[in-house]
Amino acid sequence: MHKTFKRSLLALSVMGALAASGTAYATNGYFSNAYSTSNLGLAGAGVAMPEDAMAASMNPAGMVDVGSQFDLSVGLFAPNRKYSTTGSPIPADAITGCGAACPVVLGGGATGNQSITSKTEQGDISGVFIIPGLGFNQMIGNDQAIGVSMYGNGGMNTKYKGGQATMPDGAGNAVLLPGTFGAGTTGVDLSQLFLNVSYSQKPTNNFSWGVSLIYAYQLFDAYGLGNFAGYSAHPQYVSNNGYDNSSGFGVNVGILYDFGPATLGVMYQPQITMSKFSQYKGLFADGGSFDIPATYAIGATFKNVGPGKLTAEVQQIDYSQVKALKNGVGPLLTSCTAGATGGTGSGCLGASNGAGFGWSDMTIYKIGYQWATSANWTWRVGYSHGNDPVPGGQDVLFNILAPGTIEDHLTFGFSKKLSPTSGFNFAAMYAPESKKSGTNPFSGNVQKVTVKMDQFQLQGGYTMRF
């Protein structure tokens, strides 16, 4: 027990160090497709196939089946985000009803054409994010387990340098200003970190259940959006206020049932109510509210399929529960009156029914296959597909900031035993480019806007059993 206690302290210390690094990435909307290295190799499928001490991130019932172990992983994630505009811009001073506060068209000159690729805080060349993960599980006898894990639930990051916007200057003139929305370098940075404390029990040989208490912490920053202040209920809290944080508590519950040739898994994580982003109460609907939507999944693992196991699942993410995600640009155009000192109306940014990204709920289908070629080598492949939540039409404009358009993931991975009690895990993921096009409502819906993204990820992990 003394050695186990020391390992627990080590695990918690490493968690604290990793927490400072944060994460910012988007795969399924802004949720991660997988949390552990093993399940990344299976395209995120894991609700019915617990593999390591990160199992509670998908289904806490699986923790009692993985035994006492410690898992540490580090991923390198490279998303390529970009937007482009085409279409001859209408002069800003010719748009009636826009007022002096709103951006009108992206780009300028005779065509309004421009294409901008997002650059990251880590550097304009690399564009690589570090994704940490850590799990610790301790068996209590043969039929109970307690665990602690820390992982990035997801996030979103864009940073557009350059670009131009044609805008009215308040005196009846059209002016060309630098930046995507005419206020310089433009982007957002959202990171969500989960600390998960779980308990699981196996009351019978073929049934287990588990529950996790989740502490959720998120950071957010936005810049280059100052020209939307005239459409905000709180114009001083729209942009360039630095990082703000938010937190809340949630739960995750799950079950596993072994039918013999197959195992069924079910999990449910209700919506997590988060404290509001006070520094961005003029950007997100309902005064800075940005809760974490509910997610639930059902899956099955089929044993003895050829030389290995086949696992498949369906996951649902209810983005429509969160106003800042659900509401599109429509309320801004129909229920908000812009002014030099801010907007009035329920559809203004930051108001009770304020405009947002217009995201829909997302359903993701995942399938993975795992097999062993020896006692020391295990191999994995996977594929997932989901409907991207980004809408078309005029809502594409705001999704320049959050181009969560990815639909497909192709994955590969392996595990290599280093000793009877330790091992190395590896996974790679490629998400092909997916894009969505629409129109810019501030140009009279003449200008075409397209957002697109593709992704790469490499992840390695270390497992220690005791």
Salt bridges, closest charged atoms under 4 A:
GLU51 OE1 - ARG380 NH2 3.50
ASP65 OD1 - LYS202 NZ 2.85
GLU121 OE1 - LYS159 NZ 3.49
ASP124 OD2 - LYS161 NZ 2.86
ASP258 OD1 - LYS303 NZ 2.86
ASP286 OD1 - LYS276 NZ 3.83
ASP388 OD1 - LYS436 NZ 3.28
ASP408 OD1 - HIS385 ND1 2.63
